[in-house]
């Protein structure tokens, strides 16, 4: 079974305004709530592709209740959330004149006993399972991503890292199944610009040498790069109208894992990853199955002899 973990989920509150004036009363023309979180997005893509999974995470308060209800109503995914005392956060997405301004709240505080329940969940997993670690960690010092990764590794449980953590490089030594940074995140991690395809390939291979088993580096309109210990593949971007970039990277993770769970070759796993990321970029929400299938036929993967 694949488990996705969103430690810091959020209700995304989207507001669209035809006009906006600072320091004055403004009224939104359109508003909408949506249950958000990188792991939630991965779970939804896995479900769209017919791959069973369970979404894990912390939810709390009236916002947490709404979050869970939204998941049950809108998503076809199974959940096993841990209820906490603090509130699930609300992130505001303010769209005006085609541009979106985001205001993300700090996440909830998790108590020691609440954190222990998460590790109780992990203790029930087996080496047949995969855990996707996605997004930012929780507030407080009850545990870190390294605590989670070490716990899973000691039990032979594969894990995926698509996380915002200063410990990313250190965690590679625990041999994650997959890491999927974008090119800007790679520049931040390695503290140098990525000015050419070769530099990005070198970065991907460096992550492999540090311990990652599979690496995907997305680079927007320039396409994506994949590496493992035996192969380097490059995929050109798919042409289309980009309507939404939120969740595109998460969709790539879901696409890869769905194919991997079905024992597909790395070449096909990467191809499906690219199709899912592109399909989400061309939608106003997450990708639809028909769009994924259509784009999958157009994805061209080339092997690079590095």
NORKAFEN-V492575 format. One record per residue. N is the residue number from 0. RES is the residue in three letters. SS is DSSP state (H for helix, E for strand, - for the rest). PHI is phi in degrees with one decimal (999 if undefined). BURIAL is b if it has 9 or more other ideal C-beta (glycine too) atoms within 8 Angstrom, else e. Layout:
N:RES:SS:PHI:BURIAL / N:RES:SS:PHI:BURIAL
This chain:
0:UNK:-:999:e / 1:UNK:E:-98.9:b / 2:UNK:E:-116.7:b / 3:UNK:E:-105.1:b / 4:UNK:E:-118.2:b / 5:UNK:E:-114.2:b / 6:UNK:-:-68.0:b / 7:UNK:-:-128.3:b / 8:UNK:-:-66.9:b / 9:UNK:E:-152.7:b / 10:UNK:E:-86.9:b / 11:UNK:E:-85.4:b / 12:UNK:E:-106.7:b / 13:UNK:E:-95.7:b / 14:UNK:E:-128.2:b / 15:UNK:E:-116.4:b / 16:UNK:E:-127.5:b / 17:UNK:-:-77.9:e / 18:UNK:-:-143.5:e / 19:UNK:-:-146.8:e / 20:UNK:-:-129.9:e / 21:UNK:-:-66.0:e / 22:UNK:-:62.9:e / 23:UNK:-:-135.8:e / 24:UNK:-:-71.1:e / 25:UNK:-:-122.4:e / 26:UNK:-:-120.1:e / 27:UNK:-:-79.4:e / 28:UNK:-:-85.9:e / 29:UNK:E:-151.0:e / 30:UNK:E:-137.4:e / 31:UNK:E:-159.5:e / 32:UNK:E:-98.2:b / 33:UNK:E:-148.7:e / 34:UNK:E:-73.0:b / 35:UNK:E:-121.1:b / 36:UNK:-:145.6:b / 37:UNK:H:-61.7:b / 38:UNK:H:-66.6:b / 39:UNK:H:-61.2:b / 40:UNK:H:-62.6:b / 41:UNK:H:-61.3:b / 42:UNK:H:-59.6:b / 43:UNK:H:-64.7:b / 44:UNK:H:-64.9:b / 45:UNK:H:-57.7:b / 46:UNK:H:-66.6:b / 47:UNK:H:-58.8:b / 48:UNK:-:-87.8:b / 49:UNK:-:83.2:e / 50:UNK:-:-103.1:b / 51:UNK:-:-65.5:e / 52:UNK:E:-161.8:b / 53:UNK:E:-132.5:b / 54:UNK:E:-91.2:b / 55:UNK:E:-111.8:b / 56:UNK:E:158.4:b / 57:UNK:E:-107.3:b / 58:UNK:E:-136.6:b / 59:UNK:E:-158.3:b / 60:UNK:H:73.2:b / 61:UNK:H:-66.2:e / 62:UNK:H:-69.4:b / 63:UNK:H:-65.4:b / 64:UNK:H:-61.6:b / 65:UNK:H:-64.8:b / 66:UNK:H:-57.2:b / 67:UNK:H:-63.8:b / 68:UNK:H:-64.8:e / 69:UNK:H:-62.6:b / 70:UNK:H:-58.4:b / 71:UNK:H:-64.5:e / 72:UNK:H:-82.3:e / 73:UNK:H:-107.6:e / 74:UNK:-:-116.2:b / 75:UNK:-:-101.0:e / 76:UNK:-:-133.3:b / 77:UNK:E:-89.2:e / 78:UNK:E:-130.6:b / 79:UNK:-:-144.5:e / 80:UNK:-:-74.1:b / 81:UNK:E:-100.2:b / 82:UNK:E:-82.5:e / 83:UNK:E:-119.5:b / 84:UNK:-:-76.0:e / 85:UNK:-:-75.2:e / 86:UNK:-:-87.6:b / 87:UNK:-:-62.5:b / 88:UNK:E:-74.9:b / 89:UNK:E:-119.8:b / 90:UNK:E:-107.4:b / 91:UNK:E:-101.1:b / 92:UNK:E:-115.8:b / 93:UNK:E:-105.5:b / 94:UNK:E:-107.4:b / 95:UNK:E:-149.2:b / 96:UNK:-:54.9:e / 97:UNK:-:79.6:e / 98:UNK:E:-112.1:e / 99:UNK:E:-113.2:e / 100:UNK:E:-105.4:e / 101:UNK:E:-110.7:e / 102:UNK:E:-125.8:e / 103:UNK:-:-98.5:e / 104:UNK:-:-79.9:e / 105:UNK:-:-70.0:e / 106:UNK:-:-79.0:b / 107:UNK:-:-71.7:b / 108:UNK:E:-88.9:e / 109:UNK:-:-110.8:b / 110:UNK:-:-79.9:b / 111:UNK:H:-62.2:e / 112:UNK:H:-68.6:e / 113:UNK:H:-67.1:b / 114:UNK:H:-63.9:b / 115:UNK:H:-61.6:e / 116:UNK:H:-65.0:b / 117:UNK:H:-63.6:b / 118:UNK:H:-70.0:b / 119:UNK:H:-63.9:e / 120:UNK:H:-62.5:b / 121:UNK:H:-61.5:b / 122:UNK:H:-64.8:e / 123:UNK:-:-87.4:e / 124:UNK:-:-80.7:b / 125:UNK:-:-128.4:e / 126:UNK:-:-62.1:e / 127:UNK:-:-81.9:e / 128:UNK:-:-95.4:b / 129:UNK:E:-130.7:b / 130:UNK:E:-114.7:b / 131:UNK:E:-99.1:b / 132:UNK:E:-95.3:b / 133:UNK:E:-136.0:b / 134:UNK:E:90.4:b / 135:UNK:-:-84.5:e / 136:UNK:-:-85.5:b / 137:UNK:-:-91.0:b / 138:UNK:E:-73.9:e / 139:UNK:-:92.8:e / 140:UNK:-:-121.6:e / 141:UNK:-:-70.3:b / 142:UNK:-:-164.5:e / 143:UNK:-:-125.7:e / 144:UNK:H:-61.1:b / 145:UNK:H:-64.5:b / 146:UNK:H:-60.3:e / 147:UNK:H:-66.3:b / 148:UNK:H:-61.1:b / 149:UNK:H:-63.4:b / 150:UNK:H:-59.2:b / 151:UNK:H:-67.5:b / 152:UNK:H:-62.3:b / 153:UNK:H:-63.1:e / 154:UNK:-:-104.5:b / 155:UNK:-:70.9:e / 156:UNK:-:-96.2:b / 157:UNK:E:-68.2:b / 158:UNK:E:-142.1:b / 159:UNK:E:-114.2:b / 160:UNK:E:-115.8:b / 161:UNK:E:-130.8:b / 162:UNK:E:-122.3:b / 163:UNK:-:-103.3:e / 164:UNK:-:-146.8:b / 165:UNK:-:-67.8:e / 166:UNK:-:-92.5:b / 167:UNK:H:-51.1:b / 168:UNK:H:-63.9:e / 169:UNK:H:-64.2:e / 170:UNK:H:-71.2:b / 171:UNK:H:-61.5:b / 172:UNK:H:-65.7:e / 173:UNK:H:-85.8:b / 174:UNK:-:61.4:b / 175:UNK:-:-62.3:b / 176:UNK:-:-63.5:b / 177:UNK:E:-149.5:b / 178:UNK:E:-125.3:b / 179:UNK:-:-138.5:b / 180:UNK:-:-81.0:b / 181:UNK:E:-90.0:b / 182:UNK:H:-64.4:b / 183:UNK:H:-68.4:e / 184:UNK:H:-67.8:e / 185:UNK:H:-62.3:b / 186:UNK:H:-59.9:b / 187:UNK:H:-68.5:e / 188:UNK:H:-66.8:b / 189:UNK:H:-94.9:e / 190:UNK:-:59.0:e / 191:UNK:-:-159.1:e / 192:UNK:-:-72.7:e / 193:UNK:-:-106.2:b / 194:UNK:-:-97.1:e / 195:UNK:-:-148.2:e / 196:UNK:H:-61.2:e / 197:UNK:H:-61.6:e / 198:UNK:H:-64.9:b / 199:UNK:H:-70.3:b / 200:UNK:H:-61.4:b / 201:UNK:H:-60.3:e / 202:UNK:H:-65.2:b / 203:UNK:H:-61.3:b / 204:UNK:H:-67.9:b / 205:UNK:H:-65.0:b / 206:UNK:H:-63.8:b / 207:UNK:H:-64.1:b / 208:UNK:H:-62.4:e / 209:UNK:H:-77.8:b / 210:UNK:-:139.3:b / 211:UNK:-:-64.7:b / 212:UNK:-:-88.0:b / 213:UNK:E:-137.0:b / 214:UNK:E:-131.8:b / 215:UNK:E:-123.4:b / 216:UNK:E:-116.0:b / 217:UNK:E:-88.9:b / 218:UNK:-:-139.6:b / 219:UNK:H:59.7:e / 220:UNK:H:-66.2:e / 221:UNK:H:-90.8:e / 222:UNK:-:91.7:b / 223:UNK:E:-137.7:b / 224:UNK:E:-128.9:b / 225:UNK:E:-122.2:b / 226:UNK:E:-146.1:b / 227:UNK:-:-136.8:b / 228:UNK:-:-70.6:e / 229:UNK:-:-113.4:e / 230:UNK:-:-137.8:b / 231:UNK:E:-131.5:b / 232:UNK:E:-121.6:b / 233:UNK:E:-123.5:b / 234:UNK:E:-118.7:b / 235:UNK:-:-72.0:e / 236:UNK:-:-69.6:b / 237:UNK:-:-89.7:b / 238:UNK:-:-75.5:e / 239:UNK:-:170.5:e / 240:UNK:-:-83.6:e / 241:UNK:-:-78.1:e / 242:UNK:-:-106.8:e / 243:UNK:-:-162.2:b / 244:UNK:-:-105.6:e / 245:UNK:-:-68.4:e / 246:UNK:-:89.9:b / 247:UNK:H:-65.4:b / 248:UNK:H:-65.6:b / 249:UNK:H:-62.4:b / 250:UNK:H:-64.6:b / 251:UNK:H:-63.8:b / 252:UNK:H:-62.7:b / 253:UNK:H:-61.6:b / 254:UNK:H:-63.3:b / 255:UNK:H:-62.5:b / 256:UNK:H:-66.9:b / 257:UNK:H:-62.2:b / 258:UNK:H:-68.0:b / 259:UNK:H:-63.1:b / 260:UNK:H:-63.5:b / 261:UNK:-:-94.2:e / 262:UNK:-:60.2:e / 263:UNK:-:-80.3:e / 264:UNK:-:-66.9:e / 265:UNK:H:-54.9:b / 266:UNK:H:-57.9:b / 267:UNK:H:-74.1:b / 268:UNK:H:-57.0:b / 269:UNK:H:-65.9:b / 270:UNK:H:-60.9:b / 271:UNK:H:-68.5:b / 272:UNK:H:-59.3:b / 273:UNK:H:-63.2:b / 274:UNK:H:-61.9:b / 275:UNK:H:-69.0:b / 276:UNK:H:-62.8:b / 277:UNK:H:-67.2:b / 278:UNK:H:-61.8:b / 279:UNK:H:-66.8:b / 280:UNK:H:-61.5:b / 281:UNK:-:-92.4:b / 282:UNK:-:-110.6:b / 283:UNK:-:-85.4:e / 284:UNK:-:-128.0:e / 285:UNK:-:-72.9:b / 286:UNK:-:-60.7:b / 287:UNK:-:-99.7:b / 288:UNK:H:-59.3:e / 289:UNK:H:-62.7:e / 290:UNK:H:-67.5:b / 291:UNK:H:-59.0:b / 292:UNK:H:-62.3:e / 293:UNK:H:-66.3:e / 294:UNK:H:-71.4:b / 295:UNK:H:-55.0:b / 296:UNK:-:-70.4:e / 297:UNK:-:-98.0:e / 298:UNK:-:-73.0:b / 299:UNK:-:-113.6:e / 300:UNK:E:-112.2:b / 301:UNK:E:-117.5:e / 302:UNK:E:-85.2:b / 303:UNK:-:-112.4:e / 304:UNK:-:-85.5:e / 305:UNK:-:-90.8:e
